Every structure is written in C-alpha cells, then in structure tokens.
Amino acid sequence: MTPDALAIDNVSHSFGRVQALSDVSLRVRRGGFTALLGVNGAGKTTLFSLITRLYDNRSGTIRVAGYDLRARPAQALARLGVVFQTRAMDADLSVRQNLAYHASLHGIPARTARARIQHVLDQVDLTDKGHDRVGALSGGQQRRAEIARALIHQPDILLLDEATAGLDVKSRAEVLALTRRLIAQNQVSALWATHILDEIQPDDDLVILHQGRVLRQGRADGIAGRQGLTQAFLDLTGVVT
C-alpha cells in the first residue's frame, strides 16, 4: 500500500508548562488537499515546526512519504516543500537568484537547477518576473515565488502555513487556486493551514485543530453537515464571534 504523504500519530509538544499540542494525529493522503483549520493560537505553527524539525518531536511519530522523521530525517525532509507564514526569500535578490540558492542547498547541480527554475516559474505564472527583485514584487507574486522555491526539489508534499496572510482578496484566491492546480497537475499533496473558512471546499479533507487538540477530521462537507461549516466549527470549538 502506498504510504500517506504525511502521517502524524499521537504527537504532543509543550513549552515549559504550556501544552501547545496534545496527542495530535492526522493524515494527508497522496495527491490530496488537506485543510488544517484553527484560530490563531490553535497550534498550527507549532505542528508545522515539528514536521520541519525546527522543534524535535519527543512523543509520537511523524512520517513523510513513509520516512520516519526522527529515524530518517534527511530522507523525510527532502520530501517536504514549505511555505512559512513569514517571508523566507531575500528581498534584495532576484527571483531566479533566490531559487538558484535554494536549489544549491538541496545539492541540485547547476544545469539541472536552471531547467527546474524555468519549470517552476512557469508553474506559478512568474516566467516574466524571474529577473525582478523579490522586494519589487506584489504580495501575491512574492507568495507565488515562495511556492516556486518550495517546489524546486520536487517534494511529495507542500506545507503552507497561513499562505494567504496579508494578501488582498484577489491575491488570496490566486494563491489558493495555484495550490489546488499544482495538486491536480503534479500529484503533489498539500497541508494548508488556515483560519479562514472560505478557503475550504466541501470535498477537501479537513482537520480542525483547537487549543492543541484535533477535534474532528474527515471530508469538509461531512463535518459541516446540514448546519454548514461555520456553525459546525463554532459548535466544536466554542469560539464566540
């Protein structure tokens, strides 16, 4: 059986006496879009930090494309492409220079890197912006450039942590549509962390994270039921609007 793109089982994490995550388990299927929904402070960024080994998971297991993150970290991390909430590209360098640097970090030979850079720029609709400084791009273009950076080493799964934060409505829709298109065309998987319910479609896989705990997971329309996703989310979390 083909392993899930991401499998997390019984992972907890604390900062001193503060329990940030408690017994979290979830799956991201291959070629699937999974929304990780939670309000700010739910634990989404902490979970992403564990998956990317910014923090060490001392409990439970995390497997990326079948590779145990603690036992085989190099193989697991090589299958991840990450778009963090904070900007990660050098604003003073061009898009191509940023992508070439990232390719070198992955040990991709220069000739291969040049071909991949062209390919990912085409994928994210930035072909004509490759020589522009990242700092000169719009917010939406910068986000698309960061997705290109995350794709340069051909990962199995993209992790996107509040990827539309700070974008206008049009740019937010473009970044979300791009991510869904990449899944359809490339069979890459995605774990999309968000607090915006409108970014979730009825047939998406959905995980609701609240105060460090997974409250529900399954298809979004199944969780929403007849009452709709907004009301279901409010009922589950007790969040008052």
NORNOR-V852681 format. One record per residue. N is the residue number from 1. RES is the residue in one small letter. PSI is psi in whole degrees, 0 to 359 (none if undefined). Layout:
# NORNOR-V852681
n:N res:RES psi:PSI
n:N res:RES psi:PSI
This chain:
# NORNOR-V852681
n:1 res:m psi:134
n:2 res:t psi:129
n:3 res:p psi:157
n:4 res:d psi:155
n:5 res:a psi:324
n:6 res:l psi:130
n:7 res:a psi:119
n:8 res:i psi:128
n:9 res:d psi:118
n:10 res:n psi:47
n:11 res:v psi:129
n:12 res:s psi:158
n:13 res:h psi:140
n:14 res:s psi:155
n:15 res:f psi:96
n:16 res:g psi:237
n:17 res:r psi:357
n:18 res:v psi:119
n:19 res:q psi:108
n:20 res:a psi:323
n:21 res:l psi:141
n:22 res:s psi:108
n:23 res:d psi:51
n:24 res:v psi:130
n:25 res:s psi:138
n:26 res:l psi:165
n:27 res:r psi:143
n:28 res:v psi:113
n:29 res:r psi:156
n:30 res:r psi:134
n:31 res:g psi:19
n:32 res:g psi:159
n:33 res:f psi:117
n:34 res:t psi:122
n:35 res:a psi:129
n:36 res:l psi:102
n:37 res:l psi:130
n:38 res:g psi:153
n:39 res:v psi:166
n:40 res:n psi:132
n:41 res:g psi:3
n:42 res:a psi:336
n:43 res:g psi:7
n:44 res:k psi:312
n:45 res:t psi:324
n:46 res:t psi:318
n:47 res:l psi:316
n:48 res:f psi:323
n:49 res:s psi:328
n:50 res:l psi:318
n:51 res:i psi:326
n:52 res:t psi:4
n:53 res:r psi:24
n:54 res:l psi:328
n:55 res:y psi:153
n:56 res:d psi:127
n:57 res:n psi:108
n:58 res:r psi:354
n:59 res:s psi:152
n:60 res:g psi:188
n:61 res:t psi:148
n:62 res:i psi:124
n:63 res:r psi:130
n:64 res:v psi:116
n:65 res:a psi:35
n:66 res:g psi:350
n:67 res:y psi:126
n:68 res:d psi:126
n:69 res:l psi:326
n:70 res:r psi:321
n:71 res:a psi:324
n:72 res:r psi:65
n:73 res:p psi:320
n:74 res:a psi:314
n:75 res:q psi:321
n:76 res:a psi:312
n:77 res:l psi:331
n:78 res:a psi:341
n:79 res:r psi:1
n:80 res:l psi:139
n:81 res:g psi:128
n:82 res:v psi:133
n:83 res:v psi:104
n:84 res:f psi:163
n:85 res:q psi:321
n:86 res:t psi:149
n:87 res:r psi:140
n:88 res:a psi:3
n:89 res:m psi:151
n:90 res:d psi:115
n:91 res:a psi:338
n:92 res:d psi:349
n:93 res:l psi:160
n:94 res:s psi:167
n:95 res:v psi:315
n:96 res:r psi:320
n:97 res:q psi:318
n:98 res:n psi:316
n:99 res:l psi:322
n:100 res:a psi:320
n:101 res:y psi:316
n:102 res:h psi:321
n:103 res:a psi:320
n:104 res:s psi:326
n:105 res:l psi:331
n:106 res:h psi:5
n:107 res:g psi:24
n:108 res:i psi:125
n:109 res:p psi:150
n:110 res:a psi:316
n:111 res:r psi:315
n:112 res:t psi:320
n:113 res:a psi:318
n:114 res:r psi:318
n:115 res:a psi:319
n:116 res:r psi:322
n:117 res:i psi:314
n:118 res:q psi:319
n:119 res:h psi:313
n:120 res:v psi:328
n:121 res:l psi:320
n:122 res:d psi:320
n:123 res:q psi:324
n:124 res:v psi:13
n:125 res:d psi:42
n:126 res:l psi:27
n:127 res:t psi:320
n:128 res:d psi:4
n:129 res:k psi:6
n:130 res:g psi:328
n:131 res:h psi:2
n:132 res:d psi:147
n:133 res:r psi:140
n:134 res:v psi:322
n:135 res:g psi:343
n:136 res:a psi:353
n:137 res:l psi:158
n:138 res:s psi:168
n:139 res:g psi:317
n:140 res:g psi:321
n:141 res:q psi:322
n:142 res:q psi:320
n:143 res:r psi:319
n:144 res:r psi:324
n:145 res:a psi:323
n:146 res:e psi:327
n:147 res:i psi:320
n:148 res:a psi:317
n:149 res:r psi:318
n:150 res:a psi:338
n:151 res:l psi:349
n:152 res:i psi:330
n:153 res:h psi:15
n:154 res:q psi:62
n:155 res:p psi:166
n:156 res:d psi:331
n:157 res:i psi:139
n:158 res:l psi:132
n:159 res:l psi:123
n:160 res:l psi:111
n:161 res:d psi:103
n:162 res:e psi:53
n:163 res:a psi:341
n:164 res:t psi:8
n:165 res:a psi:131
n:166 res:g psi:2
n:167 res:l psi:154
n:168 res:d psi:173
n:169 res:v psi:317
n:170 res:k psi:313
n:171 res:s psi:323
n:172 res:r psi:316
n:173 res:a psi:323
n:174 res:e psi:318
n:175 res:v psi:319
n:176 res:l psi:317
n:177 res:a psi:321
n:178 res:l psi:315
n:179 res:t psi:316
n:180 res:r psi:323
n:181 res:r psi:320
n:182 res:l psi:321
n:183 res:i psi:315
n:184 res:a psi:321
n:185 res:q psi:324
n:186 res:n psi:353
n:187 res:q psi:23
n:188 res:v psi:150
n:189 res:s psi:165
n:190 res:a psi:137
n:191 res:l psi:111
n:192 res:w psi:103
n:193 res:a psi:130
n:194 res:t psi:160
n:195 res:h psi:7
n:196 res:i psi:111
n:197 res:l psi:330
n:198 res:d psi:346
n:199 res:e psi:358
n:200 res:i psi:130
n:201 res:q psi:156
n:202 res:p psi:326
n:203 res:d psi:9
n:204 res:d psi:149
n:205 res:d psi:138
n:206 res:l psi:135
n:207 res:v psi:124
n:208 res:i psi:118
n:209 res:l psi:129
n:210 res:h psi:127
n:211 res:q psi:41
n:212 res:g psi:6
n:213 res:r psi:144
n:214 res:v psi:118
n:215 res:l psi:322
n:216 res:r psi:152
n:217 res:q psi:148
n:218 res:g psi:192
n:219 res:r psi:143
n:220 res:a psi:319
n:221 res:d psi:329
n:222 res:g psi:322
n:223 res:i psi:322
n:224 res:a psi:320
n:225 res:g psi:204
n:226 res:r psi:338
n:227 res:q psi:344
n:228 res:g psi:157
n:229 res:l psi:321
n:230 res:t psi:311
n:231 res:q psi:323
n:232 res:a psi:318
n:233 res:f psi:316
n:234 res:l psi:320
n:235 res:d psi:320
n:236 res:l psi:317
n:237 res:t psi:338
n:238 res:g psi:13
n:239 res:v psi:135
n:240 res:v psi:125
n:241 res:t psi:none
